[in-house]
Amino acid sequence: MVEIDRIIAAIGQAASLDELEALRVGHLGKSGDISALMKQLGGMSPEDRKTFGPLYNGYRRDAEVAIAARKGALEGAALEARLAAERVDLTLPAPEAPRGTIHPVSQVMDELAEIFADMGFAVASGPEIEDGWHNFTALNMPESHPARAMHDTFYFPNRNSAGEEMLLRTHTSPVQIRTMLAEGAPLRIIAPGRVYRSDSDATHTPMFHQVEGLVIDKGIHLGHLKWTLETFLKAFFERDDIVLRLRPSYFPFTEPSVEVDTGYSFQGGRRVIGGSGDDAGHSWMELLGSGMVNRHVLAAGGLDPDEWQGFAFGVGVDRLAMLKYGMNDLRAFFDGDVRWLQHYGFSALDVPTLSGGVGTPA
Ligand code: PHE
């Protein structure tokens, strides 16, 4: 005997989908008790079938409806439970994400590119592993030249196939030669990059950074050089009171050569560029080397020195960064200490622009 009310009640109380499935199999499955009743119908007389057919079909339909209803209720409850467990509270603060910074050297190089681009300069580059011809000879320093020995050069043990000694470039000036040879004249370039000298103390590291500047055109003179440097330094240090002092000097690759000093004062124990070095409380500091490109250098670059003139300058990028952002030990630049980078580094999103300010610490 099938007690349909008891079956419907049990279905309505099934505590889980598994339990419900077991009830379905037990009543409506192949060997379930309701299924067994349905099978009996086939062997009945037509009169009996008229009586029991609707009754048994009613059992089956009631059981099916009850199972579907309970299934819906159990699934709904399971979904509610999952939603409650997986809820995200969007009002909580965002988790702290690891955040890198832009190294001050990279930042200053970007600032230089931005400032000089505004004056029509392109950015050029050359190899850090150079040959003696580009690093010295073409820059008017033949093998016998004393300046060549003064450069504290890192040499490779072997010469190249052209018989040239191989070295780590000691300055960015070889990029002058490479650019003249590759592009001819006129030219307006800066060439930032790594240079190497075997030298090490608080203000010298065996690897450091320079930016070379080179302008080649017709009728170029020292006035152009001075204006360019003044304009650059005013934009870089973001102040108008930059005063330059040009001192006669000597570089084999420029004639005449001028060393450029800038006035500064001490403020809060730190050198601040600005004012004349002759003002009260001010001094001069040597900032960079420059001059008119030597005729021999123009010729080595494939240019006719009677037709083209130019000026060049070279300045330490690390030094510029130290002066602008107030670091005092160059060695820390290359320690890779994350705490130093967090302090002195720049936000990756703070791209230097002339309108937005070329450099704002993170
Ligand atoms: N190459 C020189 C140095 O490293 C700097 C310089 C560049 C001087 C260009 C004059 C002209 O000291």
Residues whose N, C-alpha, C, O or C-beta is under 5 A from the ligand:
A	BS01	LIG	T170 H171 S173 F251 T254 G289 S290 G291 A312 F313 G314
